[in-house]
Amino acid sequence: MDIGGPTNVKHVAHVTFDRFNGFLGLPSEFEPDVPQKAPSASATVFGVSTESMQLSYDSRGNCVPVILLLLQRRLYDQGGLEVEGIFRITGENSEEEYVREQLNKGMIPDGIDVHCLAGLIKAWFRELPRGVLDPLPSEQVLQCESDEDFIKVVRLLPQTEASLLNWAINLMADVVQFENVNKMNSRNLALVFAPNMSQMKDPLTALMYAVQVMKLLKTLTEKTLREREVTSSQVDTRSSNETEDDEEEVDHEEDEDEEEDEEGDGHGVYIIKEEVSEIIRVTAGDHKSESIKSAFEGTSTSDSKGVVQPLVCNPDHIGSK
């Protein structure tokens, strides 16, 4: 039995969805079945659980709050990846407060300083009710010694935190790819992001844990960069091979034509073919904890080398391109 197309179609209402007010313009006959108020909608985008926020997928299949995607897009559009000290230099407090108010309304004003945008991304992670890495057993994180240890331990993250961490790692990798101009290598970024990814209450434990988190972020960022290089080289090789195959096919066709033209003379045709880093410190403006700030005082930087994934982020994919 064939099912035909719809008939007698007409536009009866224009319905929109607002994360604070739910469905707007809904016909009255549907109102009993659809709640007017958006469930679990929060009036702020900072300091609240992701469960109460509007979520969306990024290009890699990570399900993250829309606010992060908006900030990221604006940061990239304004050339933030090429600004020296991005994510290290803090923005103006007055501007940040203004932008926070606008973000709570679902808008990002034009002309915002890129350092303010970067600072708000870090602030969003720092102000979560529970840090992204807090679900991990702290004992296991503190015992990690090798890159393999860190890669293994992050697989224990729940889906929500796994998506957030993977999004942050890819953001950091994007920044490191411009380290020749922004002076932010993987160690620098791990240093400034680490205090924002967990909330340890005991000062002594927090100090040691932050050091481990810094190593974890650095490891995952460098792993992502290596995988991007491999993928890029594979694409280049495939493209080069396809070009050579096309050229060979054209040459072969020309060969046959010339051989046909010169068949009476018995002449053959032969084809010949020929292939910085700067020193930084964690600032009090980024994280209010003096104990964590003092942990990194005097720490030196060191140079580092620099398809859509499934829509449900698997912790095994964290730190992957």
N, C-alpha and C positions, 0 to 999 in steps of 0.2 A: 504493500500500500504506500503510495507516494503522498508525501505531505507537501502541500502547496505553500506559497508565500502568504503573508498576512494580507488581509483585505479590510477595507473601510477604516484605514488608519487615520487618526486625526490627533492633533496636538491639543490637549485639554489643560495642561498645567506645566509650569516650569518649576522644578523642585531642586533646591540646592541643599548642601549639608554644611553646617557650621559646627566646628568642634566644641563650641561652648553652648550653642543653642539647639543643636540637633538638626532635624530636617525643617527647611523653611519652604513654604508654598505648597505643602502637602495637601492634596484634596481631602475634604472632611471625611469621606467614606473610608479612607485608609488610616485615619488617626487612631482608631481604637487598637489597631494591630501594630503600629509603629510608635515607639516612645518619642515624644517631642524633644525631650532633653537628651543630649548625648551622654551615654553611660560613662561614668568615671572620667569625665572631662575636667581637667584642672585649669584653673584661671591663671596659672603661671607655668613657664617652661623650665624654670630652674628649681632645683631642690626637690623634685617630685619623682616618683617612680615612673619608669617607661610605660607601665601598664595604664597610666592615666593620660598618656600623650598620643598624639596622632603619629602613626608610624608609616614608613614607606620603604621600598627596596632601593638600594643603590645599584650601580652597574655591576657589582660583583655578587649580588644576591644577599647582601646583609640587610636584615630588617632593623632599621634604626629610626629614631625620632626625626620627623621632618625638619625640625629646627636645626639639627646638625647638618643636614643636606643643604639647607638654605645658607647657613653660615659658610659652609665649604664652597659652595658655588660662587658666592659673592667674593670670598677670599681669592679664589682662582681668577675670577673675572677681572679683579682689580690688580692683578699681577703680584699678589702676595707671596707666591712661591719664589720670586726673584728679589725680594726685599731682604736686605742684610739684617740678621738677628731676628727673623720672624719666629714667633713663639718664645723668644727669649726676652725681647724688649716689651715692656708693659705699656698699655695705652693709657689715656687720660681717664681718671676715675669719673669725672663728670660726664664724659661722653659715654662711658660704659653704662652708667645708670640710665641715661636717656635711651640708649639702644635696648636695654633690658625691658623698659616700659613698652617700647614699640614691639619687641619680640613677643611679649605677652599678649599683644593684640594680633599677632600673626603677621607682622610686617617687619622689614628691614629697611631703615631709611637709606637714602642715597648719600654718597660722599663720606661714608664712615671710614676712619683710618684703619688700615689693614692690621695694625698691631692691636687695635681694639677688638676686631673680629677674631683674631687668633686667641686673644686673652679670654674672650667669651666661650670659645670652644673648650679651653682648659677649665674654665670656671664651671661649665656645665657638668663635666666629669667630676670635678672636685666636690660639687654640692649635691651629688646624688645621695639619696638616703643610705644606700649601701654601695661601697666602691666596686668598680668593675671586677677587680681581682679578689675581693673579699670572700667569694664563695670557695676559693681554693684553700686547702689545708695549709695554714701558715707554716707548719713544721716541714712539710714537703718542699715548699718554696724556699725556705731557709737552708734546706739541705742540698739544693740544686748546685752542681758544680760545673757541669758541661752544657754545651748548647743542646745536646740531646735531652738532658734532664729538663731544661726549661720547655722545650718543644713538647715533651711528654706530659708535663704537669698541666699545661694549659688545656689539654684535651679533656680535663676534668670539669671545665667550665660548663654551666648550663647554657642552653641555646641563646637566651637573651644577652647574657654577658659575653658569650663567644662572638656574637654579631657585633657588639659594640667594640670589643677589643680588635677584631679583624678590621673594622672600619678605621679605627685609630691608627693601627699599624700601617695600613695602606696610605693614610694621610701623611704619616711620618715618612714613608718611603717616597711619596711624591715630592716632599720638601727636600729630602736628601739628594734627589736627582738633580737639584739645582744648587748643590752645596758650593760649587765654584763661584757663585755670585752671592748666595745668602749666608755663607759661612756657617751653615748648620749641618753638621754630619750626624751620623746615627747616634753617637755618644752624646752629643750636645742635646739632641731632641729627647733622648731617653732620660737625660738628667732633668730637663724641665717638665716632662710629662709624669715622671715617676711619682712625685708627691700627690698627684691628682687622681691616681688610679686605685688607691686603697685608703682605708681609715682605721689604722691600728691605734688603740687607745693608750696602751702602755708605751711611754716615751722611748724606753730602751729598745723594746721590740720593734717599735715603729722605725727607729733609726736603722737597725740592721735590715729590716724588711724592705725599706725604701731602697737600700743599696742593691738588694736582690731584684727588686722590681725594675730598677734601672738596667741591670744586666739582662733581665728577661726581655724588656722592650727593645734593647739594642740587638739582641740575638734575633728576635722575630723580624725586626726591620731589615737587618742585613740578609736574612733568609729570603725575605720577599724580594729584595733587590736582585739577589742572585737568580731567583726563579724568573724574574722579569728579563734579565739578560739572556737566559737560556731560551725563553720563549721568543724574544726579539731575534736572536741569531737563527732560530729555527725558521721563523717567518722569512728572514732575509735569504736563507739558503734555499727555501722552497721557491721563493720568488725568482731567485737567480737560476735555479734549475729549470723552472718553467720558461724563462726567457731563452735559455740555451736550447731547450727542446724546440721552441718556436723557431729559433734561428736555424737549427739543424734541419727542421722540416722544410723551411724556405730554401735553404741551400740545396737540400736533396732534390726538391722540385726543379730548381734551376739547373742542377746537375743533369737531370733526366732530359730536360729540354735541350741543353747544349749537346748532350750525347746523341740525341736524335738528329740535331742539325748537322753534326759532324760525323755521322755514322759511316758515310762513304769514305772519309779520310782515315778512319780508324784511330783518331786521336782521343785519349782519355782525359777527363777533367778531375783534378785532385784539389780537395779543400784542406787548407791548413788553418787550425784554431789555436788561440792563446788564453793574474788575479792579485781644603786648607782650614786649614781649620783654626779656630781661635779658642782662647781660654774663657770659660764662663762659670758663673756661680748661680746657685738657686737664690732668688731674691725674695725678700719678705713680702713684696707686693703680690707675688703669685701664690704663696702659701703662707699662712699665718704662723705655722709651727716653727718656733725658733730652734727646736731640737733638730728638725729635719734640715733647716737652713744651715746650721753649724756642721752638719754631717758632710756637707759638700764644700765647705770653705777650703779654698786652696787646691781643689781638685783640678787636675790638668786634663785637657782634651787630647785625644789621639786620633790620627787619621784613620778613616775606615773606607773600604772599597764599597765604593758603592758596588664568544667564550663567556660569558656570564656563568657564574657558579650557580649551583642549585639554590632555589629561593629560600631554603631553610639552611641557615649557616650551621655547618658541622664543625665542632671544636677542632677536628683533625685538620681543618683548612686554615686555621688561624696562622697568620704570618705567611700566607700564600698570596700570590699576585691576584 
